Amino acid sequence: MPNTKSAIKRNRVDKKKRIRNKMIGSAVKTVCRNAILSIESQNKEEAIKDIRIAESKLDKAVAKGLIHRNKAARKKSRLMKKYNSIE
């Protein structure tokens, strides 16, 4: 149990940040999953649209410090690699 006013505020702020980070992380996972599903469905137009959305979400997560930029680059690279493998 926090004793000082600053510790109480830290708990309050940390809770808000944790909720925000969880929402952003969940959204990133969802759009990446949607991109993979559209790639697997062999629909190139829908797949490239979903990949662009996923790339945007990943870049925003990096800008907010939620994930490392190399992890985002790796995910984007793997999505494009899967996309390029469909014919």
N, CA, C and O atoms as a GROMACS GRO file, in nm:
protein
  348
    1MET      N    1   0.085  -0.118   0.000
    1MET     CA    2   0.000   0.000   0.000
    1MET      C    3   0.089   0.124   0.000
    1MET      O    4   0.175   0.139   0.087
    2PRO      N    5   0.070   0.213  -0.096
    2PRO     CA    6   0.154   0.332  -0.101
    2PRO      C    7   0.125   0.427   0.016
    2PRO      O    8   0.010   0.445   0.056
    3ASN      N    9   0.232   0.485   0.067
    3ASN     CA   10   0.218   0.574   0.183
    3ASN      C   11   0.221   0.722   0.145
    3ASN      O   12   0.155   0.804   0.208
    4THR      N   13   0.298   0.756   0.043
    4THR     CA   14   0.312   0.897   0.006
    4THR      C   15   0.218   0.932  -0.109
    4THR      O   16   0.168   0.846  -0.182
    5LYS      N   17   0.195   1.065  -0.122
    5LYS     CA   18   0.108   1.111  -0.230
    5LYS      C   19   0.166   1.077  -0.366
    5LYS      O   20   0.093   1.040  -0.459
    6SER      N   21   0.298   1.088  -0.378
    6SER     CA   22   0.361   1.060  -0.508
    6SER      C   23   0.350   0.912  -0.544
    6SER      O   24   0.335   0.878  -0.661
    7ALA      N   25   0.357   0.824  -0.445
    7ALA     CA   26   0.343   0.681  -0.470
    7ALA      C   27   0.200   0.648  -0.512
    7ALA      O   28   0.178   0.562  -0.597
    8ILE      N   29   0.104   0.715  -0.452
    8ILE     CA   30  -0.037   0.695  -0.489
    8ILE      C   31  -0.058   0.738  -0.634
    8ILE      O   32  -0.123   0.668  -0.712
    9LYS      N   33  -0.002   0.854  -0.669
    9LYS     CA   34  -0.015   0.903  -0.806
    9LYS      C   35   0.055   0.809  -0.905
    9LYS      O   36   0.003   0.782  -1.013
   10ARG      N   37   0.173   0.758  -0.868
   10ARG     CA   38   0.246   0.666  -0.956
   10ARG      C   39   0.159   0.543  -0.986
   10ARG      O   40   0.153   0.498  -1.101
   11ASN      N   41   0.093   0.490  -0.884
   11ASN     CA   42   0.004   0.375  -0.905
   11ASN      C   43  -0.107   0.409  -1.003
   11ASN      O   44  -0.139   0.330  -1.091
   12ARG      N   45  -0.164   0.527  -0.986
   12ARG     CA   46  -0.274   0.570  -1.073
   12ARG      C   47  -0.226   0.586  -1.218
   12ARG      O   48  -0.292   0.539  -1.311
   13VAL      N   49  -0.112   0.650  -1.237
   13VAL     CA   50  -0.058   0.673  -1.370
   13VAL      C   51  -0.016   0.541  -1.434
   13VAL      O   52  -0.041   0.518  -1.553
   14ASP      N   53   0.048   0.454  -1.356
   14ASP     CA   54   0.093   0.325  -1.408
   14ASP      C   55  -0.025   0.241  -1.456
   14ASP      O   56  -0.016   0.170  -1.556
   15LYS      N   57  -0.136   0.248  -1.382
   15LYS     CA   58  -0.254   0.173  -1.421
   15LYS      C   59  -0.306   0.221  -1.556
   15LYS      O   60  -0.342   0.140  -1.642
   16LYS      N   61  -0.312   0.354  -1.575
   16LYS     CA   62  -0.357   0.410  -1.703
   16LYS      C   63  -0.266   0.367  -1.817
   16LYS      O   64  -0.312   0.327  -1.924
   17LYS      N   65  -0.135   0.376  -1.793
   17LYS     CA   66  -0.038   0.340  -1.898
   17LYS      C   67  -0.046   0.192  -1.931
   17LYS      O   68  -0.036   0.153  -2.048
   18ARG      N   69  -0.064   0.108  -1.830
   18ARG     CA   70  -0.073  -0.036  -1.852
   18ARG      C   71  -0.194  -0.070  -1.938
   18ARG      O   72  -0.185  -0.152  -2.029
   19ILE      N   73  -0.307  -0.005  -1.910
   19ILE     CA   74  -0.428  -0.028  -1.990
   19ILE      C   75  -0.407   0.018  -2.133
   19ILE      O   76  -0.446  -0.051  -2.227
   20ARG      N   77  -0.347   0.137  -2.151
   20ARG     CA   78  -0.321   0.189  -2.286
   20ARG      C   79  -0.228   0.096  -2.363
   20ARG      O   80  -0.252   0.065  -2.480
   21ASN      N   81  -0.120   0.053  -2.298
   21ASN     CA   82  -0.023  -0.035  -2.364
   21ASN      C   83  -0.087  -0.168  -2.403
   21ASN      O   84  -0.057  -0.223  -2.509
   22LYS      N   85  -0.174  -0.219  -2.317
   22LYS     CA   86  -0.240  -0.346  -2.347
   22LYS      C   87  -0.332  -0.330  -2.468
   22LYS      O   88  -0.340  -0.420  -2.552
   23MET      N   89  -0.402  -0.217  -2.476
   23MET     CA   90  -0.492  -0.193  -2.590
   23MET      C   91  -0.413  -0.184  -2.720
   23MET      O   92  -0.451  -0.244  -2.821
   24ILE      N   93  -0.302  -0.111  -2.717
   24ILE     CA   94  -0.221  -0.095  -2.838
   24ILE      C   95  -0.161  -0.229  -2.879
   24ILE      O   96  -0.162  -0.264  -2.997
   25GLY      N   97  -0.108  -0.303  -2.783
   25GLY     CA   98  -0.048  -0.433  -2.811
   25GLY      C   99  -0.149  -0.530  -2.868
   25GLY      O  100  -0.119  -0.606  -2.960
   26SER      N  101  -0.269  -0.527  -2.814
   26SER     CA  102  -0.376  -0.614  -2.863
   26SER      C  103  -0.414  -0.577  -3.006
   26SER      O  104  -0.436  -0.664  -3.089
   27ALA      N  105  -0.422  -0.447  -3.034
   27ALA     CA  106  -0.456  -0.402  -3.169
   27ALA      C  107  -0.349  -0.443  -3.269
   27ALA      O  108  -0.381  -0.483  -3.382
   28VAL      N  109  -0.223  -0.434  -3.230
   28VAL     CA  110  -0.113  -0.475  -3.318
   28VAL      C  111  -0.124  -0.623  -3.351
   28VAL      O  112  -0.112  -0.663  -3.467
   29LYS      N  113  -0.147  -0.705  -3.248
   29LYS     CA  114  -0.159  -0.849  -3.270
   29LYS      C  115  -0.276  -0.880  -3.362
   29LYS      O  116  -0.266  -0.966  -3.450
   30THR      N  117  -0.387  -0.811  -3.343
   30THR     CA  118  -0.507  -0.835  -3.423
   30THR      C  119  -0.483  -0.802  -3.570
   30THR      O  120  -0.518  -0.882  -3.657
   31VAL      N  121  -0.423  -0.687  -3.599
   31VAL     CA  122  -0.402  -0.650  -3.739
   31VAL      C  123  -0.299  -0.741  -3.805
   31VAL      O  124  -0.310  -0.770  -3.924
   32CYS      N  125  -0.199  -0.785  -3.730
   32CYS     CA  126  -0.101  -0.879  -3.786
   32CYS      C  127  -0.168  -1.013  -3.817
   32CYS      O  128  -0.140  -1.074  -3.920
   33ARG      N  129  -0.255  -1.056  -3.728
   33ARG     CA  130  -0.328  -1.182  -3.750
   33ARG      C  131  -0.419  -1.170  -3.872
   33ARG      O  132  -0.428  -1.263  -3.953
   34ASN      N  133  -0.486  -1.055  -3.886
   34ASN     CA  134  -0.573  -1.033  -4.002
   34ASN      C  135  -0.493  -1.034  -4.131
   34ASN      O  136  -0.538  -1.087  -4.233
   35ALA      N  137  -0.374  -0.976  -4.128
   35ALA     CA  138  -0.288  -0.973  -4.247
   35ALA      C  139  -0.247  -1.115  -4.286
   35ALA      O  140  -0.248  -1.150  -4.404
   36ILE      N  141  -0.210  -1.195  -4.188
   36ILE     CA  142  -0.170  -1.333  -4.216
   36ILE      C  143  -0.287  -1.413  -4.273
   36ILE      O  144  -0.270  -1.490  -4.367
   37LEU      N  145  -0.406  -1.393  -4.216
   37LEU     CA  146  -0.524  -1.465  -4.266
   37LEU      C  147  -0.556  -1.426  -4.409
   37LEU      O  148  -0.593  -1.512  -4.490
   38SER      N  149  -0.544  -1.298  -4.441
   38SER     CA  150  -0.573  -1.256  -4.578
   38SER      C  151  -0.466  -1.305  -4.675
   38SER      O  152  -0.495  -1.331  -4.792
   39ILE      N  153  -0.342  -1.318  -4.628
   39ILE     CA  154  -0.236  -1.375  -4.713
   39ILE      C  155  -0.267  -1.522  -4.741
   39ILE      O  156  -0.254  -1.568  -4.854
   40GLU      N  157  -0.308  -1.593  -4.637
   40GLU     CA  158  -0.338  -1.736  -4.652
   40GLU      C  159  -0.459  -1.760  -4.740
   40GLU      O  160  -0.474  -1.867  -4.798
   41SER      N  161  -0.548  -1.660  -4.750
   41SER     CA  162  -0.666  -1.676  -4.835
   41SER      C  163  -0.634  -1.650  -4.982
   41SER      O  164  -0.722  -1.660  -5.068
   42GLN      N  165  -0.507  -1.616  -5.012
   42GLN     CA  166  -0.458  -1.597  -5.149
   42GLN      C  167  -0.519  -1.476  -5.219
   42GLN      O  168  -0.511  -1.466  -5.342
   43ASN      N  169  -0.578  -1.384  -5.144
   43ASN     CA  170  -0.637  -1.264  -5.203
   43ASN      C  171  -0.534  -1.151  -5.193
   43ASN      O  172  -0.515  -1.091  -5.088
   44LYS      N  173  -0.466  -1.124  -5.307
   44LYS     CA  174  -0.354  -1.028  -5.304
   44LYS      C  175  -0.397  -0.886  -5.270
   44LYS      O  176  -0.329  -0.818  -5.194
   45GLU      N  177  -0.509  -0.841  -5.324
   45GLU     CA  178  -0.553  -0.703  -5.300
   45GLU      C  179  -0.586  -0.681  -5.153
   45GLU      O  180  -0.545  -0.582  -5.093
   46GLU      N  181  -0.661  -0.774  -5.096
   46GLU     CA  182  -0.698  -0.762  -4.955
   46GLU      C  183  -0.574  -0.779  -4.866
   46GLU      O  184  -0.560  -0.711  -4.764
   47ALA      N  185  -0.486  -0.868  -4.907
   47ALA     CA  186  -0.365  -0.895  -4.828
   47ALA      C  187  -0.277  -0.771  -4.820
   47ALA      O  188  -0.229  -0.736  -4.712
   48ILE      N  189  -0.253  -0.705  -4.932
   48ILE     CA  190  -0.164  -0.588  -4.931
   48ILE      C  191  -0.226  -0.474  -4.850
   48ILE      O  192  -0.156  -0.397  -4.786
   49LYS      N  193  -0.360  -0.464  -4.855
   49LYS     CA  194  -0.429  -0.362  -4.776
   49LYS      C  195  -0.410  -0.389  -4.626
   49LYS      O  196  -0.380  -0.298  -4.549
   50ASP      N  197  -0.426  -0.516  -4.587
   50ASP     CA  198  -0.409  -0.552  -4.446
   50ASP      C  199  -0.264  -0.539  -4.401
   50ASP      O  200  -0.237  -0.504  -4.286
   51ILE      N  201  -0.171  -0.568  -4.491
   51ILE     CA  202  -0.029  -0.553  -4.456
   51ILE      C  203   0.004  -0.407  -4.431
   51ILE      O  204   0.078  -0.376  -4.337
   52ARG      N  205  -0.048  -0.318  -4.513
   52ARG     CA  206  -0.023  -0.175  -4.495
   52ARG      C  207  -0.078  -0.127  -4.360
   52ARG      O  208  -0.015  -0.048  -4.291
   53ILE      N  209  -0.196  -0.176  -4.323
   53ILE     CA  210  -0.254  -0.140  -4.194
   53ILE      C  211  -0.166  -0.192  -4.080
   53ILE      O  212  -0.140  -0.120  -3.983
   54ALA      N  213  -0.119  -0.316  -4.093
   54ALA     CA  214  -0.033  -0.375  -3.990
   54ALA      C  215   0.097  -0.297  -3.977
   54ALA      O  216   0.144  -0.272  -3.866
   55GLU      N  217   0.156  -0.259  -4.090
   55GLU     CA  218   0.280  -0.182  -4.086
   55GLU      C  219   0.260  -0.049  -4.014
   55GLU      O  220   0.344  -0.006  -3.935
   56SER      N  221   0.148   0.015  -4.041
   56SER     CA  222   0.117   0.142  -3.976
   56SER      C  223   0.104   0.125  -3.825
   56SER      O  224   0.159   0.203  -3.748
   57LYS      N  225   0.031   0.022  -3.784
   57LYS     CA  226   0.011  -0.003  -3.640
   57LYS      C  227   0.144  -0.035  -3.572
   57LYS      O  228   0.171   0.010  -3.461
   58LEU      N  229   0.228  -0.115  -3.641
   58LEU     CA  230   0.358  -0.149  -3.584
   58LEU      C  231   0.444  -0.024  -3.566
   58LEU      O  232   0.509  -0.007  -3.462
   59ASP      N  233   0.444   0.063  -3.666
   59ASP     CA  234   0.523   0.186  -3.657
   59ASP      C  235   0.473   0.276  -3.544
   59ASP      O  236   0.553   0.340  -3.475
   60LYS      N  237   0.342   0.282  -3.526
   60LYS     CA  238   0.287   0.363  -3.417
   60LYS      C  239   0.324   0.305  -3.281
   60LYS      O  240   0.352   0.379  -3.187
   61ALA      N  241   0.325   0.171  -3.270
   61ALA     CA  242   0.364   0.107  -3.145
   61ALA      C  243   0.510   0.135  -3.113
   61ALA      O  244   0.547   0.154  -2.997
   62VAL      N  245   0.594   0.139  -3.216
   62VAL     CA  246   0.736   0.173  -3.196
   62VAL      C  247   0.749   0.317  -3.149
   62VAL      O  248   0.825   0.346  -3.057
   63ALA      N  249   0.674   0.407  -3.211
   63ALA     CA  250   0.681   0.549  -3.175
   63ALA      C  251   0.639   0.571  -3.030
   63ALA      O  252   0.690   0.662  -2.964
   64LYS      N  253   0.547   0.490  -2.980
   64LYS     CA  254   0.501   0.504  -2.843
   64LYS      C  255   0.587   0.426  -2.744
   64LYS      O  256   0.563   0.428  -2.624
   65GLY      N  257   0.688   0.355  -2.796
   65GLY     CA  258   0.780   0.282  -2.709
   65GLY      C  259   0.726   0.150  -2.660
   65GLY      O  260   0.777   0.095  -2.563
   66LEU      N  261   0.624   0.099  -2.725
   66LEU     CA  262   0.564  -0.027  -2.680
   66LEU      C  263   0.646  -0.147  -2.724
   66LEU      O  264   0.661  -0.242  -2.648
   67ILE      N  265   0.699  -0.144  -2.847
   67ILE     CA  266   0.784  -0.252  -2.895
   67ILE      C  267   0.911  -0.192  -2.953
   67ILE      O  268   0.916  -0.074  -2.989
   68HIS      N  269   1.014  -0.275  -2.962
   68HIS     CA  270   1.142  -0.230  -3.016
   68HIS      C  271   1.134  -0.218  -3.168
   68HIS      O  272   1.061  -0.293  -3.233
   69ARG      N  273   1.207  -0.124  -3.224
   69ARG     CA  274   1.199  -0.100  -3.369
   69ARG      C  275   1.246  -0.220  -3.450
   69ARG      O  276   1.196  -0.243  -3.560
   70ASN      N  277   1.343  -0.296  -3.396
   70ASN     CA  278   1.389  -0.415  -3.469
   70ASN      C  279   1.282  -0.523  -3.472
   70ASN      O  280   1.270  -0.596  -3.571
   71LYS      N  281   1.205  -0.534  -3.366
   71LYS     CA  282   1.096  -0.632  -3.362
   71LYS      C  283   0.990  -0.595  -3.466
   71LYS      O  284   0.938  -0.682  -3.536
   72ALA      N  285   0.959  -0.467  -3.475
   72ALA     CA  286   0.861  -0.421  -3.573
   72ALA      C  287   0.913  -0.447  -3.714
   72ALA      O  288   0.837  -0.491  -3.801
   73ALA      N  289   1.040  -0.419  -3.738
   73ALA     CA  290   1.099  -0.441  -3.870
   73ALA      C  291   1.094  -0.589  -3.906
   73ALA      O  292   1.067  -0.625  -4.020
   74ARG      N  293   1.121  -0.674  -3.808
   74ARG     CA  294   1.117  -0.819  -3.831
   74ARG      C  295   0.977  -0.866  -3.866
   74ARG      O  296   0.958  -0.946  -3.958
   75LYS      N  297   0.878  -0.816  -3.793
   75LYS     CA  298   0.739  -0.854  -3.822
   75LYS      C  299   0.696  -0.808  -3.960
   75LYS      O  300   0.632  -0.883  -4.034
   76LYS      N  301   0.731  -0.684  -3.997
   76LYS     CA  302   0.696  -0.631  -4.129
   76LYS      C  303   0.764  -0.712  -4.238
   76LYS      O  304   0.703  -0.742  -4.342
   77SER      N  305   0.889  -0.747  -4.216
   77SER     CA  306   0.964  -0.825  -4.313
   77SER      C  307   0.902  -0.962  -4.334
   77SER      O  308   0.890  -1.010  -4.447
   78ARG      N  309   0.862  -1.025  -4.225
   78ARG     CA  310   0.802  -1.159  -4.235
   78ARG      C  311   0.666  -1.154  -4.305
   78ARG      O  312   0.632  -1.245  -4.381
   79LEU      N  313   0.590  -1.048  -4.278
   79LEU     CA  314   0.461  -1.034  -4.347
   79LEU      C  315   0.482  -1.021  -4.498
   79LEU      O  316   0.412  -1.086  -4.576
   80MET      N  317   0.578  -0.937  -4.538
   80MET     CA  318   0.603  -0.918  -4.682
   80MET      C  319   0.659  -1.045  -4.745
   80MET      O  320   0.629  -1.075  -4.861
   81LYS      N  321   0.739  -1.119  -4.670
   81LYS     CA  322   0.794  -1.245  -4.721
   81LYS      C  323   0.681  -1.344  -4.749
   81LYS      O  324   0.681  -1.412  -4.852
   82LYS      N  325   0.585  -1.352  -4.656
   82LYS     CA  326   0.470  -1.440  -4.677
   82LYS      C  327   0.387  -1.393  -4.796
   82LYS      O  328   0.341  -1.474  -4.876
   83TYR      N  329   0.369  -1.262  -4.805
   83TYR     CA  330   0.291  -1.205  -4.916
   83TYR      C  331   0.356  -1.237  -5.050
   83TYR      O  332   0.288  -1.275  -5.145
   84ASN      N  333   0.487  -1.222  -5.058
   84ASN     CA  334   0.558  -1.248  -5.183
   84ASN      C  335   0.560  -1.396  -5.221
   84ASN      O  336   0.585  -1.430  -5.336
   85SER      N  337   0.533  -1.484  -5.124
   85SER     CA  338   0.534  -1.627  -5.154
   85SER      C  339   0.404  -1.674  -5.220
   85SER      O  340   0.401  -1.782  -5.280
   86ILE      N  341   0.296  -1.593  -5.210
   86ILE     CA  342   0.170  -1.635  -5.273
   86ILE      C  343   0.174  -1.601  -5.422
   86ILE      O  344   0.239  -1.506  -5.464
   87GLU      N  345   0.102  -1.681  -5.499
   87GLU     CA  346   0.104  -1.660  -5.645
   87GLU      C  347  -0.034  -1.640  -5.701
   87GLU      O  348  -0.050  -1.621  -5.822
   0.00000   0.00000   0.00000
